[in-house]
Amino acid sequence: METNSCSGRLRYSKQEWQGFVSEFLTGGQDCKSFCRDKGLNPSRLIRWQGVFRNGISPAISQMQPVGF
């Protein structure tokens, strides 16, 4: 996990986002609750879910979204 020194915001790597997306899809929580618990922006989680669904990670692309 990296911190952007200019804004102080956390920046996650592609692998970290893949972990968040995988955990979200298998966890059973709705997006808003999951993101609140993890301190994530829901729109970023949805964006990364789309990135992985579109062919970057075949295992995640076959999972069905939960809680939308």
PDB file of N, CA, C, O and CB in Angstrom:
ATOM      1  N   MET A   1       0.846  -1.165   0.000  1.00  0.00           N
ATOM      2  CA  MET A   1       0.000   0.000   0.000  1.00  0.00           C
ATOM      3  C   MET A   1       0.894   1.232   0.000  1.00  0.00           C
ATOM      4  O   MET A   1       1.808   1.349   0.816  1.00  0.00           O
ATOM      5  CB  MET A   1      -0.964  -0.004   1.214  1.00  0.00           C
ATOM      6  N   GLU A   2       0.625   2.135  -0.909  1.00  0.00           N
ATOM      7  CA  GLU A   2       1.428   3.346  -1.033  1.00  0.00           C
ATOM      8  C   GLU A   2       0.598   4.554  -0.624  1.00  0.00           C
ATOM      9  O   GLU A   2      -0.625   4.560  -0.763  1.00  0.00           O
ATOM     10  CB  GLU A   2       1.956   3.513  -2.476  1.00  0.00           C
ATOM     11  N   THR A   3       1.288   5.586  -0.112  1.00  0.00           N
ATOM     12  CA  THR A   3       0.626   6.837   0.207  1.00  0.00           C
ATOM     13  C   THR A   3       1.093   7.894  -0.759  1.00  0.00           C
ATOM     14  O   THR A   3       2.295   8.063  -0.967  1.00  0.00           O
ATOM     15  CB  THR A   3       0.898   7.261   1.658  1.00  0.00           C
ATOM     16  N   ASN A   4       0.164   8.602  -1.347  1.00  0.00           N
ATOM     17  CA  ASN A   4       0.487   9.711  -2.232  1.00  0.00           C
ATOM     18  C   ASN A   4       0.891  10.882  -1.342  1.00  0.00           C
ATOM     19  O   ASN A   4       0.066  11.387  -0.580  1.00  0.00           O
ATOM     20  CB  ASN A   4      -0.726  10.082  -3.175  1.00  0.00           C
ATOM     21  N   SER A   5       2.149  11.324  -1.427  1.00  0.00           N
ATOM     22  CA  SER A   5       2.657  12.347  -0.522  1.00  0.00           C
ATOM     23  C   SER A   5       1.989  13.702  -0.715  1.00  0.00           C
ATOM     24  O   SER A   5       1.952  14.503   0.219  1.00  0.00           O
ATOM     25  CB  SER A   5       4.136  12.492  -0.704  1.00  0.00           C
ATOM     26  N   CYS A   6       1.465  13.972  -1.892  1.00  0.00           N
ATOM     27  CA  CYS A   6       0.823  15.270  -2.144  1.00  0.00           C
ATOM     28  C   CYS A   6      -0.541  15.369  -1.468  1.00  0.00           C
ATOM     29  O   CYS A   6      -0.860  16.387  -0.853  1.00  0.00           O
ATOM     30  CB  CYS A   6       0.670  15.499  -3.646  1.00  0.00           C
ATOM     31  N   SER A   7      -1.332  14.330  -1.582  1.00  0.00           N
ATOM     32  CA  SER A   7      -2.693  14.404  -1.064  1.00  0.00           C
ATOM     33  C   SER A   7      -2.891  13.612   0.218  1.00  0.00           C
ATOM     34  O   SER A   7      -3.896  13.801   0.903  1.00  0.00           O
ATOM     35  CB  SER A   7      -3.654  13.917  -2.098  1.00  0.00           C
ATOM     36  N   GLY A   8      -1.956  12.728   0.561  1.00  0.00           N
ATOM     37  CA  GLY A   8      -2.092  11.906   1.750  1.00  0.00           C
ATOM     38  C   GLY A   8      -3.049  10.737   1.574  1.00  0.00           C
ATOM     39  O   GLY A   8      -3.316  10.011   2.532  1.00  0.00           O
ATOM     40  N   ARG A   9      -3.573  10.541   0.356  1.00  0.00           N
ATOM     41  CA  ARG A   9      -4.498   9.436   0.099  1.00  0.00           C
ATOM     42  C   ARG A   9      -3.732   8.150  -0.134  1.00  0.00           C
ATOM     43  O   ARG A   9      -2.595   8.158  -0.605  1.00  0.00           O
ATOM     44  CB  ARG A   9      -5.394   9.745  -1.107  1.00  0.00           C
ATOM     45  N   LEU A  10      -4.380   7.037   0.207  1.00  0.00           N
ATOM     46  CA  LEU A  10      -3.782   5.738  -0.034  1.00  0.00           C
ATOM     47  C   LEU A  10      -3.965   5.353  -1.487  1.00  0.00           C
ATOM     48  O   LEU A  10      -5.005   5.619  -2.089  1.00  0.00           O
ATOM     49  CB  LEU A  10      -4.389   4.675   0.888  1.00  0.00           C
ATOM     50  N   ARG A  11      -2.939   4.722  -2.044  1.00  0.00           N
ATOM     51  CA  ARG A  11      -3.007   4.215  -3.415  1.00  0.00           C
ATOM     52  C   ARG A  11      -2.727   2.724  -3.346  1.00  0.00           C
ATOM     53  O   ARG A  11      -1.700   2.296  -2.819  1.00  0.00           O
ATOM     54  CB  ARG A  11      -1.985   4.955  -4.373  1.00  0.00           C
ATOM     55  N   TYR A  12      -3.636   1.948  -3.876  1.00  0.00           N
ATOM     56  CA  TYR A  12      -3.493   0.501  -3.845  1.00  0.00           C
ATOM     57  C   TYR A  12      -2.975  -0.010  -5.184  1.00  0.00           C
ATOM     58  O   TYR A  12      -3.276   0.552  -6.237  1.00  0.00           O
ATOM     59  CB  TYR A  12      -4.830  -0.167  -3.498  1.00  0.00           C
ATOM     60  N   SER A  13      -2.189  -1.086  -5.126  1.00  0.00           N
ATOM     61  CA  SER A  13      -1.674  -1.703  -6.340  1.00  0.00           C
ATOM     62  C   SER A  13      -2.782  -2.511  -7.020  1.00  0.00           C
ATOM     63  O   SER A  13      -3.842  -2.756  -6.444  1.00  0.00           O
ATOM     64  CB  SER A  13      -0.455  -2.605  -6.020  1.00  0.00           C
ATOM     65  N   LYS A  14      -2.507  -2.912  -8.250  1.00  0.00           N
ATOM     66  CA  LYS A  14      -3.446  -3.747  -8.996  1.00  0.00           C
ATOM     67  C   LYS A  14      -3.735  -5.051  -8.248  1.00  0.00           C
ATOM     68  O   LYS A  14      -4.872  -5.522  -8.227  1.00  0.00           O
ATOM     69  CB  LYS A  14      -2.891  -4.051 -10.397  1.00  0.00           C
ATOM     70  N   GLN A  15      -2.717  -5.620  -7.646  1.00  0.00           N
ATOM     71  CA  GLN A  15      -2.892  -6.866  -6.902  1.00  0.00           C
ATOM     72  C   GLN A  15      -3.762  -6.644  -5.668  1.00  0.00           C
ATOM     73  O   GLN A  15      -4.576  -7.499  -5.321  1.00  0.00           O
ATOM     74  CB  GLN A  15      -1.528  -7.444  -6.493  1.00  0.00           C
ATOM     75  N   GLU A  16      -3.594  -5.500  -5.002  1.00  0.00           N
ATOM     76  CA  GLU A  16      -4.424  -5.209  -3.834  1.00  0.00           C
ATOM     77  C   GLU A  16      -5.887  -5.026  -4.245  1.00  0.00           C
ATOM     78  O   GLU A  16      -6.788  -5.510  -3.560  1.00  0.00           O
ATOM     79  CB  GLU A  16      -3.911  -3.950  -3.108  1.00  0.00           C
ATOM     80  N   TRP A  17      -6.125  -4.324  -5.368  1.00  0.00           N
ATOM     81  CA  TRP A  17      -7.499  -4.155  -5.848  1.00  0.00           C
ATOM     82  C   TRP A  17      -8.098  -5.493  -6.244  1.00  0.00           C
ATOM     83  O   TRP A  17      -9.281  -5.738  -6.009  1.00  0.00           O
ATOM     84  CB  TRP A  17      -7.542  -3.186  -7.038  1.00  0.00           C
ATOM     85  N   GLN A  18      -7.298  -6.353  -6.838  1.00  0.00           N
ATOM     86  CA  GLN A  18      -7.797  -7.679  -7.202  1.00  0.00           C
ATOM     87  C   GLN A  18      -8.248  -8.426  -5.948  1.00  0.00           C
ATOM     88  O   GLN A  18      -9.271  -9.110  -5.960  1.00  0.00           O
ATOM     89  CB  GLN A  18      -6.709  -8.489  -7.956  1.00  0.00           C
ATOM     90  N   GLY A  19      -7.486  -8.293  -4.876  1.00  0.00           N
ATOM     91  CA  GLY A  19      -7.871  -8.918  -3.610  1.00  0.00           C
ATOM     92  C   GLY A  19      -9.162  -8.342  -3.051  1.00  0.00           C
ATOM     93  O   GLY A  19     -10.020  -9.085  -2.576  1.00  0.00           O
ATOM     94  N   PHE A  20      -9.306  -7.007  -3.105  1.00  0.00           N
ATOM     95  CA  PHE A  20     -10.537  -6.374  -2.632  1.00  0.00           C
ATOM     96  C   PHE A  20     -11.740  -6.851  -3.447  1.00  0.00           C
ATOM     97  O   PHE A  20     -12.782  -7.186  -2.883  1.00  0.00           O
ATOM     98  CB  PHE A  20     -10.417  -4.840  -2.708  1.00  0.00           C
ATOM     99  N   VAL A  21     -11.596  -6.881  -4.761  1.00  0.00           N
ATOM    100  CA  VAL A  21     -12.698  -7.298  -5.632  1.00  0.00           C
ATOM    101  C   VAL A  21     -13.070  -8.755  -5.354  1.00  0.00           C
ATOM    102  O   VAL A  21     -14.250  -9.087  -5.238  1.00  0.00           O
ATOM    103  CB  VAL A  21     -12.315  -7.114  -7.123  1.00  0.00           C
ATOM    104  N   SER A  22     -12.076  -9.608  -5.248  1.00  0.00           N
ATOM    105  CA  SER A  22     -12.328 -11.014  -4.971  1.00  0.00           C
ATOM    106  C   SER A  22     -13.030 -11.191  -3.626  1.00  0.00           C
ATOM    107  O   SER A  22     -13.987 -11.956  -3.513  1.00  0.00           O
ATOM    108  CB  SER A  22     -11.018 -11.801  -4.993  1.00  0.00           C
ATOM    109  N   GLU A  23     -12.549 -10.481  -2.612  1.00  0.00           N
ATOM    110  CA  GLU A  23     -13.159 -10.557  -1.290  1.00  0.00           C
ATOM    111  C   GLU A  23     -14.603 -10.042  -1.320  1.00  0.00           C
ATOM    112  O   GLU A  23     -15.491 -10.628  -0.700  1.00  0.00           O
ATOM    113  CB  GLU A  23     -12.328  -9.756  -0.274  1.00  0.00           C
ATOM    114  N   PHE A  24     -14.827  -8.955  -2.038  1.00  0.00           N
ATOM    115  CA  PHE A  24     -16.179  -8.407  -2.162  1.00  0.00           C
ATOM    116  C   PHE A  24     -17.125  -9.403  -2.831  1.00  0.00           C
ATOM    117  O   PHE A  24     -18.235  -9.629  -2.348  1.00  0.00           O
ATOM    118  CB  PHE A  24     -16.151  -7.099  -2.957  1.00  0.00           C
ATOM    119  N   LEU A  25     -16.689  -9.992  -3.932  1.00  0.00           N
ATOM    120  CA  LEU A  25     -17.552 -10.901  -4.688  1.00  0.00           C
ATOM    121  C   LEU A  25     -17.874 -12.187  -3.938  1.00  0.00           C
ATOM    122  O   LEU A  25     -18.924 -12.787  -4.165  1.00  0.00           O
ATOM    123  CB  LEU A  25     -16.905 -11.242  -5.999  1.00  0.00           C
ATOM    124  N   THR A  26     -17.004 -12.608  -3.067  1.00  0.00           N
ATOM    125  CA  THR A  26     -17.235 -13.857  -2.341  1.00  0.00           C
ATOM    126  C   THR A  26     -17.766 -13.633  -0.932  1.00  0.00           C
ATOM    127  O   THR A  26     -18.161 -14.586  -0.261  1.00  0.00           O
ATOM    128  CB  THR A  26     -15.960 -14.652  -2.274  1.00  0.00           C
ATOM    129  N   GLY A  27     -17.779 -12.373  -0.474  1.00  0.00           N
ATOM    130  CA  GLY A  27     -18.126 -12.091   0.912  1.00  0.00           C
ATOM    131  C   GLY A  27     -19.595 -11.969   1.240  1.00  0.00           C
ATOM    132  O   GLY A  27     -19.986 -12.203   2.383  1.00  0.00           O
ATOM    133  N   GLY A  28     -20.425 -11.610   0.273  1.00  0.00           N
ATOM    134  CA  GLY A  28     -21.845 -11.518   0.546  1.00  0.00           C
ATOM    135  C   GLY A  28     -22.332 -10.167   1.060  1.00  0.00           C
ATOM    136  O   GLY A  28     -23.530 -10.002   1.289  1.00  0.00           O
ATOM    137  N   GLN A  29     -21.446  -9.204   1.248  1.00  0.00           N
ATOM    138  CA  GLN A  29     -21.859  -7.867   1.680  1.00  0.00           C
ATOM    139  C   GLN A  29     -22.262  -7.020   0.480  1.00  0.00           C
ATOM    140  O   GLN A  29     -21.822  -7.271  -0.642  1.00  0.00           O
ATOM    141  CB  GLN A  29     -20.728  -7.175   2.464  1.00  0.00           C
ATOM    142  N   ASP A  30     -23.106  -6.010   0.723  1.00  0.00           N
ATOM    143  CA  ASP A  30     -23.393  -5.073  -0.350  1.00  0.00           C
ATOM    144  C   ASP A  30     -22.192  -4.138  -0.515  1.00  0.00           C
ATOM    145  O   ASP A  30     -21.360  -4.012   0.383  1.00  0.00           O
ATOM    146  CB  ASP A  30     -24.699  -4.268  -0.059  1.00  0.00           C
ATOM    147  N   CYS A  31     -22.118  -3.494  -1.666  1.00  0.00           N
ATOM    148  CA  CYS A  31     -20.964  -2.666  -2.020  1.00  0.00           C
ATOM    149  C   CYS A  31     -20.712  -1.561  -1.009  1.00  0.00           C
ATOM    150  O   CYS A  31     -19.576  -1.353  -0.584  1.00  0.00           O
ATOM    151  CB  CYS A  31     -21.160  -2.062  -3.390  1.00  0.00           C
ATOM    152  N   LYS A  32     -21.757  -0.856  -0.626  1.00  0.00           N
ATOM    153  CA  LYS A  32     -21.620   0.276   0.290  1.00  0.00           C
ATOM    154  C   LYS A  32     -21.056  -0.161   1.647  1.00  0.00           C
ATOM    155  O   LYS A  32     -20.157   0.486   2.183  1.00  0.00           O
ATOM    156  CB  LYS A  32     -22.974   0.963   0.483  1.00  0.00           C
ATOM    157  N   SER A  33     -21.581  -1.249   2.196  1.00  0.00           N
ATOM    158  CA  SER A  33     -21.108  -1.751   3.491  1.00  0.00           C
ATOM    159  C   SER A  33     -19.668  -2.250   3.405  1.00  0.00           C
ATOM    160  O   SER A  33     -18.847  -1.961   4.276  1.00  0.00           O
ATOM    161  CB  SER A  33     -22.020  -2.877   3.990  1.00  0.00           C
ATOM    162  N   PHE A  34     -19.371  -3.003   2.341  1.00  0.00           N
ATOM    163  CA  PHE A  34     -18.022  -3.528   2.171  1.00  0.00           C
ATOM    164  C   PHE A  34     -17.008  -2.385   2.112  1.00  0.00           C
ATOM    165  O   PHE A  34     -15.976  -2.419   2.782  1.00  0.00           O
ATOM    166  CB  PHE A  34     -17.937  -4.390   0.897  1.00  0.00           C
ATOM    167  N   CYS A  35     -17.318  -1.375   1.299  1.00  0.00           N
ATOM    168  CA  CYS A  35     -16.394  -0.251   1.129  1.00  0.00           C
ATOM    169  C   CYS A  35     -16.248   0.556   2.408  1.00  0.00           C
ATOM    170  O   CYS A  35     -15.152   1.017   2.727  1.00  0.00           O
ATOM    171  CB  CYS A  35     -16.865   0.654   0.002  1.00  0.00           C
ATOM    172  N   ARG A  36     -17.325   0.731   3.136  1.00  0.00           N
ATOM    173  CA  ARG A  36     -17.245   1.446   4.413  1.00  0.00           C
ATOM    174  C   ARG A  36     -16.329   0.693   5.377  1.00  0.00           C
ATOM    175  O   ARG A  36     -15.489   1.301   6.041  1.00  0.00           O
ATOM    176  CB  ARG A  36     -18.657   1.622   5.035  1.00  0.00           C
ATOM    177  N   ASP A  37     -16.488  -0.628   5.453  1.00  0.00           N
ATOM    178  CA  ASP A  37     -15.663  -1.439   6.355  1.00  0.00           C
ATOM    179  C   ASP A  37     -14.183  -1.415   5.969  1.00  0.00           C
ATOM    180  O   ASP A  37     -13.314  -1.455   6.840  1.00  0.00           O
ATOM    181  CB  ASP A  37     -16.165  -2.878   6.364  1.00  0.00           C
ATOM    182  N   LYS A  38     -13.897  -1.349   4.675  1.00  0.00           N
ATOM    183  CA  LYS A  38     -12.512  -1.369   4.189  1.00  0.00           C
ATOM    184  C   LYS A  38     -11.920   0.027   4.001  1.00  0.00           C
ATOM    185  O   LYS A  38     -10.719   0.166   3.772  1.00  0.00           O
ATOM    186  CB  LYS A  38     -12.444  -2.119   2.881  1.00  0.00           C
ATOM    187  N   GLY A  39     -12.758   1.059   4.097  1.00  0.00           N
ATOM    188  CA  GLY A  39     -12.274   2.415   3.866  1.00  0.00           C
ATOM    189  C   GLY A  39     -12.026   2.699   2.394  1.00  0.00           C
ATOM    190  O   GLY A  39     -11.110   3.445   2.047  1.00  0.00           O
ATOM    191  N   LEU A  40     -12.842   2.104   1.524  1.00  0.00           N
ATOM    192  CA  LEU A  40     -12.682   2.262   0.079  1.00  0.00           C
ATOM    193  C   LEU A  40     -13.782   3.139  -0.490  1.00  0.00           C
ATOM    194  O   LEU A  40     -14.843   3.294   0.114  1.00  0.00           O
ATOM    195  CB  LEU A  40     -12.681   0.899  -0.617  1.00  0.00           C
ATOM    196  N   ASN A  41     -13.519   3.705  -1.650  1.00  0.00           N
ATOM    197  CA  ASN A  41     -14.512   4.458  -2.388  1.00  0.00           C
ATOM    198  C   ASN A  41     -15.297   3.460  -3.240  1.00  0.00           C
ATOM    199  O   ASN A  41     -14.699   2.744  -4.043  1.00  0.00           O
ATOM    200  CB  ASN A  41     -13.848   5.581  -3.269  1.00  0.00           C
ATOM    201  N   PRO A  42     -16.624   3.394  -3.085  1.00  0.00           N
ATOM    202  CA  PRO A  42     -17.408   2.419  -3.853  1.00  0.00           C
ATOM    203  C   PRO A  42     -17.226   2.533  -5.369  1.00  0.00           C
ATOM    204  O   PRO A  42     -17.205   1.517  -6.064  1.00  0.00           O
ATOM    205  CB  PRO A  42     -18.865   2.577  -3.520  1.00  0.00           C
ATOM    206  N   SER A  43     -17.097   3.738  -5.881  1.00  0.00           N
ATOM    207  CA  SER A  43     -16.936   3.878  -7.336  1.00  0.00           C
ATOM    208  C   SER A  43     -15.612   3.287  -7.806  1.00  0.00           C
ATOM    209  O   SER A  43     -15.533   2.765  -8.918  1.00  0.00           O
ATOM    210  CB  SER A  43     -17.022   5.355  -7.746  1.00  0.00           C
ATOM    211  N   ARG A  44     -14.585   3.360  -6.990  1.00  0.00           N
ATOM    212  CA  ARG A  44     -13.296   2.753  -7.353  1.00  0.00           C
ATOM    213  C   ARG A  44     -13.402   1.228  -7.345  1.00  0.00           C
ATOM    214  O   ARG A  44     -12.847   0.564  -8.221  1.00  0.00           O
ATOM    215  CB  ARG A  44     -12.180   3.217  -6.381  1.00  0.00           C
ATOM    216  N   LEU A  45     -14.101   0.678  -6.375  1.00  0.00           N
ATOM    217  CA  LEU A  45     -14.277  -0.775  -6.322  1.00  0.00           C
ATOM    218  C   LEU A  45     -15.038  -1.262  -7.560  1.00  0.00           C
ATOM    219  O   LEU A  45     -14.661  -2.264  -8.168  1.00  0.00           O
ATOM    220  CB  LEU A  45     -15.028  -1.187  -5.028  1.00  0.00           C
ATOM    221  N   ILE A  46     -16.096  -0.559  -7.927  1.00  0.00           N
ATOM    222  CA  ILE A  46     -16.876  -0.944  -9.105  1.00  0.00           C
ATOM    223  C   ILE A  46     -16.032  -0.830 -10.364  1.00  0.00           C
ATOM    224  O   ILE A  46     -16.114  -1.681 -11.249  1.00  0.00           O
ATOM    225  CB  ILE A  46     -18.135  -0.073  -9.231  1.00  0.00           C
ATOM    226  N   ARG A  47     -15.219   0.222 -10.447  1.00  0.00           N
ATOM    227  CA  ARG A  47     -14.337   0.395 -11.612  1.00  0.00           C
ATOM    228  C   ARG A  47     -13.373  -0.780 -11.722  1.00  0.00           C
ATOM    229  O   ARG A  47     -13.220  -1.358 -12.798  1.00  0.00           O
ATOM    230  CB  ARG A  47     -13.548   1.726 -11.512  1.00  0.00           C
ATOM    231  N   TRP A  48     -12.722  -1.139 -10.616  1.00  0.00           N
ATOM    232  CA  TRP A  48     -11.763  -2.243 -10.655  1.00  0.00           C
ATOM    233  C   TRP A  48     -12.457  -3.572 -10.914  1.00  0.00           C
ATOM    234  O   TRP A  48     -11.878  -4.450 -11.554  1.00  0.00           O
ATOM    235  CB  TRP A  48     -10.980  -2.313  -9.347  1.00  0.00           C
ATOM    236  N   GLN A  49     -13.670  -3.736 -10.438  1.00  0.00           N
ATOM    237  CA  GLN A  49     -14.414  -4.960 -10.726  1.00  0.00           C
ATOM    238  C   GLN A  49     -14.598  -5.095 -12.233  1.00  0.00           C
ATOM    239  O   GLN A  49     -14.451  -6.184 -12.786  1.00  0.00           O
ATOM    240  CB  GLN A  49     -15.790  -4.960 -10.001  1.00  0.00           C
ATOM    241  N   GLY A  50     -14.919  -3.994 -12.892  1.00  0.00           N
ATOM    242  CA  GLY A  50     -15.067  -4.004 -14.347  1.00  0.00           C
ATOM    243  C   GLY A  50     -13.765  -4.301 -15.059  1.00  0.00           C
ATOM    244  O   GLY A  50     -13.755  -5.008 -16.067  1.00  0.00           O
ATOM    245  N   VAL A  51     -12.669  -3.772 -14.548  1.00  0.00           N
ATOM    246  CA  VAL A  51     -11.357  -4.026 -15.157  1.00  0.00           C
ATOM    247  C   VAL A  51     -11.054  -5.522 -15.129  1.00  0.00           C
ATOM    248  O   VAL A  51     -10.634  -6.094 -16.134  1.00  0.00           O
ATOM    249  CB  VAL A  51     -10.241  -3.232 -14.420  1.00  0.00           C
ATOM    250  N   PHE A  52     -11.265  -6.142 -13.988  1.00  0.00           N
ATOM    251  CA  PHE A  52     -10.952  -7.567 -13.877  1.00  0.00           C
ATOM    252  C   PHE A  52     -11.957  -8.423 -14.637  1.00  0.00           C
ATOM    253  O   PHE A  52     -11.586  -9.475 -15.159  1.00  0.00           O
ATOM    254  CB  PHE A  52     -10.917  -7.987 -12.412  1.00  0.00           C
ATOM    255  N   ARG A  53     -13.200  -8.009 -14.713  1.00  0.00           N
ATOM    256  CA  ARG A  53     -14.226  -8.760 -15.436  1.00  0.00           C
ATOM    257  C   ARG A  53     -13.936  -8.749 -16.934  1.00  0.00           C
ATOM    258  O   ARG A  53     -14.290  -9.694 -17.639  1.00  0.00           O
ATOM    259  CB  ARG A  53     -15.626  -8.175 -15.157  1.00  0.00           C
ATOM    260  N   ASN A  54     -13.302  -7.699 -17.421  1.00  0.00           N
ATOM    261  CA  ASN A  54     -13.057  -7.558 -18.862  1.00  0.00           C
ATOM    262  C   ASN A  54     -11.787  -8.259 -19.320  1.00  0.00           C
ATOM    263  O   ASN A  54     -11.185  -7.837 -20.308  1.00  0.00           O
ATOM    264  CB  ASN A  54     -12.978  -6.098 -19.227  1.00  0.00           C
ATOM    265  N   GLY A  55     -11.368  -9.300 -18.646  1.00  0.00           N
ATOM    266  CA  GLY A  55     -10.319 -10.146 -19.175  1.00  0.00           C
ATOM    267  C   GLY A  55      -8.976 -10.116 -18.478  1.00  0.00           C
ATOM    268  O   GLY A  55      -8.090 -10.894 -18.832  1.00  0.00           O
ATOM    269  N   ILE A  56      -8.797  -9.259 -17.513  1.00  0.00           N
ATOM    270  CA  ILE A  56      -7.497  -9.233 -16.847  1.00  0.00           C
ATOM    271  C   ILE A  56      -7.352 -10.429 -15.912  1.00  0.00           C
ATOM    272  O   ILE A  56      -6.257 -10.972 -15.767  1.00  0.00           O
ATOM    273  CB  ILE A  56      -7.315  -7.919 -16.066  1.00  0.00           C
ATOM    274  N   SER A  57      -8.436 -10.839 -15.284  1.00  0.00           N
ATOM    275  CA  SER A  57      -8.396 -11.971 -14.372  1.00  0.00           C
ATOM    276  C   SER A  57      -9.573 -12.904 -14.650  1.00  0.00           C
ATOM    277  O   SER A  57     -10.689 -12.629 -14.207  1.00  0.00           O
ATOM    278  CB  SER A  57      -8.417 -11.490 -12.906  1.00  0.00           C
ATOM    279  N   PRO A  58      -9.347 -14.000 -15.374  1.00  0.00           N
ATOM    280  CA  PRO A  58     -10.444 -14.896 -15.734  1.00  0.00           C
ATOM    281  C   PRO A  58     -11.208 -15.455 -14.535  1.00  0.00           C
ATOM    282  O   PRO A  58     -12.423 -15.633 -14.621  1.00  0.00           O
ATOM    283  CB  PRO A  58      -9.911 -16.030 -16.546  1.00  0.00           C
ATOM    284  N   ALA A  59     -10.541 -15.732 -13.437  1.00  0.00           N
ATOM    285  CA  ALA A  59     -11.223 -16.296 -12.271  1.00  0.00           C
ATOM    286  C   ALA A  59     -12.248 -15.311 -11.719  1.00  0.00           C
ATOM    287  O   ALA A  59     -13.352 -15.714 -11.354  1.00  0.00           O
ATOM    288  CB  ALA A  59     -10.206 -16.671 -11.179  1.00  0.00           C
ATOM    289  N   ILE A  60     -11.908 -14.053 -11.653  1.00  0.00           N
ATOM    290  CA  ILE A  60     -12.830 -13.048 -11.135  1.00  0.00           C
ATOM    291  C   ILE A  60     -13.924 -12.755 -12.146  1.00  0.00           C
ATOM    292  O   ILE A  60     -15.062 -12.495 -11.758  1.00  0.00           O
ATOM    293  CB  ILE A  60     -12.082 -11.763 -10.775  1.00  0.00           C
ATOM    294  N   SER A  61     -13.608 -12.790 -13.435  1.00  0.00           N
ATOM    295  CA  SER A  61     -14.606 -12.452 -14.440  1.00  0.00           C
ATOM    296  C   SER A  61     -15.770 -13.431 -14.466  1.00  0.00           C
ATOM    297  O   SER A  61     -16.840 -13.096 -14.976  1.00  0.00           O
ATOM    298  CB  SER A  61     -13.964 -12.397 -15.795  1.00  0.00           C
ATOM    299  N   GLN A  62     -15.588 -14.627 -13.932  1.00  0.00           N
ATOM    300  CA  GLN A  62     -16.666 -15.619 -13.919  1.00  0.00           C
ATOM    301  C   GLN A  62     -17.547 -15.501 -12.691  1.00  0.00           C
ATOM    302  O   GLN A  62     -18.599 -16.138 -12.631  1.00  0.00           O
ATOM    303  CB  GLN A  62     -16.091 -17.011 -13.992  1.00  0.00           C
ATOM    304  N   MET A  63     -17.148 -14.704 -11.711  1.00  0.00           N
ATOM    305  CA  MET A  63     -17.933 -14.532 -10.499  1.00  0.00           C
ATOM    306  C   MET A  63     -19.093 -13.576 -10.746  1.00  0.00           C
ATOM    307  O   MET A  63     -19.007 -12.691 -11.598  1.00  0.00           O
ATOM    308  CB  MET A  63     -17.051 -14.018  -9.357  1.00  0.00           C
ATOM    309  N   GLN A  64     -20.158 -13.755 -10.011  1.00  0.00           N
ATOM    310  CA  GLN A  64     -21.317 -12.893 -10.108  1.00  0.00           C
ATOM    311  C   GLN A  64     -21.255 -11.818  -9.026  1.00  0.00           C
ATOM    312  O   GLN A  64     -20.882 -12.131  -7.895  1.00  0.00           O
ATOM    313  CB  GLN A  64     -22.613 -13.711  -9.991  1.00  0.00           C
ATOM    314  N   PRO A  65     -21.606 -10.560  -9.322  1.00  0.00           N
ATOM    315  CA  PRO A  65     -21.598  -9.514  -8.304  1.00  0.00           C
ATOM    316  C   PRO A  65     -22.664  -9.770  -7.244  1.00  0.00           C
ATOM    317  O   PRO A  65     -23.711 -10.362  -7.506  1.00  0.00           O
ATOM    318  CB  PRO A  65     -21.816  -8.144  -8.948  1.00  0.00           C
ATOM    319  N   VAL A  66     -22.358  -9.304  -6.044  1.00  0.00           N
ATOM    320  CA  VAL A  66     -23.268  -9.484  -4.916  1.00  0.00           C
ATOM    321  C   VAL A  66     -23.638  -8.109  -4.379  1.00  0.00           C
ATOM    322  O   VAL A  66     -22.761  -7.271  -4.169  1.00  0.00           O
ATOM    323  CB  VAL A  66     -22.624 -10.372  -3.798  1.00  0.00           C
ATOM    324  N   GLY A  67     -24.900  -7.873  -4.159  1.00  0.00           N
ATOM    325  CA  GLY A  67     -25.333  -6.678  -3.450  1.00  0.00           C
ATOM    326  C   GLY A  67     -25.460  -5.406  -4.251  1.00  0.00           C
ATOM    327  O   GLY A  67     -25.443  -4.321  -3.669  1.00  0.00           O
ATOM    328  N   PHE A  68     -25.587  -5.490  -5.558  1.00  0.00           N
ATOM    329  CA  PHE A  68     -25.762  -4.257  -6.331  1.00  0.00           C
ATOM    330  C   PHE A  68     -27.209  -3.919  -6.425  1.00  0.00           C
ATOM    331  O   PHE A  68     -27.570  -2.914  -7.036  1.00  0.00           O
ATOM    332  CB  PHE A  68     -25.164  -4.381  -7.724  1.00  0.00           C
TER     333      PHE A  68
END
